[in-house]
Amino acid sequence: MATLKNTTINDTGFLKLPKGSTAQRPTNDEGRIRYNTDNNEVEFYTNRQSRGWAKMTIPFKTRQIITTAFMQGGYESSVAWNNVNKIQSSTDTTINLGDGSIERAHNYQWGANSNVDAYVFGAGGGHAIDSNYTIAFNMRTEQITTDIDRTLAFSRWRFGGVFQENNLTWFAGDGSSAVEKYNMTTKTALGTINQNYRTGSTWGMSTETYGLMYTTENAETFTFATETLSSRGGTAPSNHHQQKAINSKDQYAWAGNEGTYRGGNNFRRTNWATNTTSGTVPKPVTDSGEENLSLGQDHQYMLGMYNGNQNNISWKWIYATESGFRGASSMEPKGKPGASSGTMSHRD
């Protein structure tokens, strides 16, 4: 093997690191660097403070700087949509990308995204349809993504789940209690894992290392590294599965304190550091439910919800102050008379 010294790599390609599982780590030697295929992390060996093999990662908050969000589908008056709305964090301005931007109309389904593709799991092609069909939208080219695994293990609607950043998502609920897994980076359906949640309507919220799957006044903790569900005491993170979750990369997440498909006036606050829920703060817009909620960098958006009518009301929520305001018409989703119960995604 060649020994290199003071080497400059003058190229626009990449440097490929050695990779392998935790069990395949080489003999310890300070300064070694490799890619761990068990936890999908770059790691290095250090003798400092007897750390041994340590992750070499960018902090969770800044691994991705979110600039753009998308809202797919949704419905109004029992008619589901197949358009996409796009909003820029720098301008608070939403534009409609048009009918047919996604393959199938849908509502009441779970969605998550990689850093490129925004997925909808169970896109039924209409209003409130059980489906096991997966669609995706390329957030870079703003075109339909076709090279994905389509078929899920179960047909569902009104289900939800959790996601590990832009890589993996797990979901369960209406249609089956079995937890399914999808790798959004490799575009691969991975079937069911050895865990079950509930058969009823479900939603979820997520942070760096774990997420919460919740139904009406019930929740369990899902740990990403072990892919296990565990009981969670105390106050549930939300009053109802249609009181949706605001995720953040900061200390807190929020979801509706009261209400069902509508009637939410306040948020419950969940502390990610302690996995506890306590305290409430007002929603920027009251009497809401079925909200379409994005993940953002320092703030997030709601684009469309239900308050007795499916509508295009919007809000902007600032994480640091736990407060927000209703958006002007420029922030509202375009192209349809109303759009609740769609899916939202984000990219840098």
N, C-alpha and C positions, 0 to 999 in steps of 0.2 A: 504494500500500500504506500502511495506517495505521501511524503510529508511536505506540506506547503507552509510558506512563511511570507508575511507581509503581502498577501495575495489580493489583487483587485479583480473583481468580476465585472467586466465592461460589457453588459448585455441587458436587454429589456425583457428577458424571460423570467426565470425563477431559479431558486436554489432548493433542491429537493433534499429534505432531511431523512436520515434513517428512521424507520418506524417499526413499532412492534407493541405487543401487549405489556402490561405491568410485569408479568412473569418472565418476559423476555428481556428485561432491562440488563444491560451489560455490567461488567464489574465496575464498581464505584470508582470514579476518578473525577476530581473536581474540574469543572469546566466543560464536561460533556453535555451535549444537547441532542434531543431526539423528539419524535412525535409519538405520543402514547395513543394507541388505537382503542384502548378500553374506555378512556374518558375524553377522547378527541381533543387533547391539549398538547401544546409544546411544553416540554419539561427540561430542566437542566439539573446537574448535580453540583451541590455546594456543601462545603464543610462548615460554613458559618452557622453558629448556634446549633450544630448537629442537625441541620434540616434534611440532609440527604436529597432525594429527588424532589424537586419543587416545581410547581406550575410556573410557566413564564407567560403570563396573560396580561392583557390590557384590562383595567378596571371595568366592571359591568356597565357602569354609567356611560363610558366613552368608547366601548367596543364598536358601537354603531351610533353615529350622530344622525338622528332621524330628521328629515327635512320635508317629507312628502307622505300624504296618506291617501288611501283610495277607499271608496265605498261601493260595493258590488250588490246588485240586486235590490231586494226589498219588495214592498208591495203597497198597494192602496186599493181599498174596496174589492178584496179577494182577487186582484189581478197582480201577478208577480212580474218583476221587471228583469231585463237582461242587459241593462246598461251599467256603466261605471262612472262615478264622479271622482274627481281628483282635486285635492286641496294642498296648497303650498303653505308651509309653516311661516315663511318669510312675509307673506302678503295676506294671509287669512282669506284667500280667494279660492272659490270652488268653480270648476268647469266640468261640463258633461262631455264624456268621450263618446257618447252615442249608443243607440240601440245596436245589439249584436256585438258589443265589446266583449261579452262573455258568451260561452256556448249555450248555457241554459238559464232561463229565469229560475229564481229560487227565493225562498224566505224560510225563516225559522230553522236555519242550518248552522253548523259549526264551521268556522273558517280560521285559518292561521297562515303564516307566510314564511318563506325563506327570505334571503336578501334580494332575490330576483322574482320569484313566483308567488302569487297570492292564490291560495287554495280555497275551494269550497267543497266540503265533504257532504255528499248526499244531495247534490243539486238535482231536483226532481223535474225541472222543466215547467213548473207551474206553482200554484198556491197550495201550501200545506200538504206536500206530497212526500210520502215515505220513499227514500231512494238510497241506493248504495253506490251511486255514480259520482266520481270525483272530476271536478273541472279546475282549471288554473288559468291565471292571467299574468302575463309577463309585465312587471311593473317598470322595466327598463325600456322595452320596445313598445309597450302598450298594445300588445297583440295577444291573441289567444295562444296558450301553451298547450301543445298536443303530446309531447313525448313523456307522458306521466303514466303511472299505474292508475287505472280507472276504478277498479272494482274493489269495494270494501267488503268486509265479512258479513255485515248486516245492513239492512235498510232501516233508516231512522229519519225522524224529524223532531224538532224541539229537543235536541240533545246538545251537549257541550263538553268542554274539556279544558286542558291546560297545554302550555307550550314552553319548550326550553329554547329561549332566544329564537334564532332563525333556523333551527335545525330539526327538532323533533316536536311532534304533537301527539297527545293521547286523548281519547274521548270515549264517552260512554253515555248511557241514558236511553231515552225513549226508543224502543225497538229491541234492545238487549241490555243486560247488565254487564256484559263482557267489555273490558277496556281494550280498544283497538289502538294501534300505533302506526304512525306514518312518518317516514323520513323525508322532509321537504327539500333537503339538499340533493339527495340522490333520486328524488321523485319516486319513492318506492313505498308501496303499501306493505306493512310488515305483519299484518294479521293481528290476532289477539295475544295479549300477554296473560300471565297467570294471576290476574286480579279481576275483581268484579266490583262495580259500584252499585247503582240503583237502576231500576227499570223505568222510572218516571222521568219527567222533564228535568233537564240538567243544564247548568252553566258552569263557568269557572273563572278564576283569576290566577295570574302567574307572576313569579319573580325569578331570581337567578337560579336557585337550586331546588325550588319546590313550587307547587301550585295547590289551589283549593278547588275541588269539585263540590258544587253545592246545588241543592234543591230547595224547596220551601222550608226555611228555618232549620236546615241540616247541612253539614259539611264534613268532608274528610280531607286530610292532607295527603298529597301525592308527592313523594320524594323522587326526583328525577334519576339520581345516581343508582338507586336500588329498584326503581319502578314498582314501588309498593305504596299501598293506601293504608293509612292509619287513622284511628279515631281522633277527633278534635273536640275538646270540650269548650265550654264557654259560649258566648254569643256567636251565632252564625254570621258570616260575612254579608249576607243579604236576606231580605224578607221573602224573596220569591225569585224563581228562575228567570222571570221576565223583567226583573229589576237588575239590569246588566252591570258589568264591572268596568270601572276605570282602572286599568293597570298603569303602573309607573315604574321607572328604574330607580326611584328614590325610596324613602322609608315607608310610604303608605300606599294602599290601594283603597278604593271606595266603591260601594254598591248600595242600592236602594234600601233605606231603612223601613219603609212602609210601601203599601201599594202592591199591585199585581201586574197586569198588563198595562195599567195606567195608575195614577194616584200616588206616584212617588214624589215627595216634596223635599226629602232630606237624604243624605248619604250616611251610611255607617263607615267608620274608619277602621281599616285593618292595618296593624303594625307588622311589617314583614320581619323585623328583627326579632320579635317575640311571638309571632304567629297568634296574636290575640286581636279581638275586635272590641272596640269600646269608643264611645263618643260619636256625635253626629255633627254634620255641617250641612247648610242648605244647598240644594241643587240650584244651579243658575236659572233653570226653568222648571216650574212646578207642574204637578199633575202629569208626570211623564212615566213611561215604561216602554219596553221594546226598543230601547235606544241603540243606535249604531254608534259605537264608541271606539276611537282610535287609541293607539299607544303613541306617545310623542316623546320628545327629548326633555323639554322644560315645561311644555303644556300639551294638551290634547284637545281633540274636537269631538263633538257629537253632531252627526249629520242625519237628521230624520228620526222621528219617534212617534209614539201613539199617545194621544190625550183625549180619546173619544173619536178621533179621526187620525188616520195615518197622514203625516204632514212632513214638511221640509224645514221645520224649525231647527236651528243649530245653536250650539254654544261653544265657547272656548273656556277650558278649565286650566288654571295655572297651579302647578303642583306645589310650589313653595309657599303660596299663600292660602291654599285650600279654598280657592274662590274662583268665580268665573262670571261670564256675562253672556247674554243672548247675542248671537251674531246678526249682523246686518244682512240684507239680501245677497250681498256679494259672497257671504260665507255659506249660504244655504245651498243644498244640492239642487241641481238643475235637471231639466228634461222630463220630469214626471210631476204629477200633482201632489204626490206624497210618497214617502218611502221609509217605512219602519221595518224592523226585523231583517235587515240585510246583513252583510258581513263587511268588516273593515280590515285593512292591512296597511303596512308602512314600509318605507325604505329610506336609505340615506341619500 
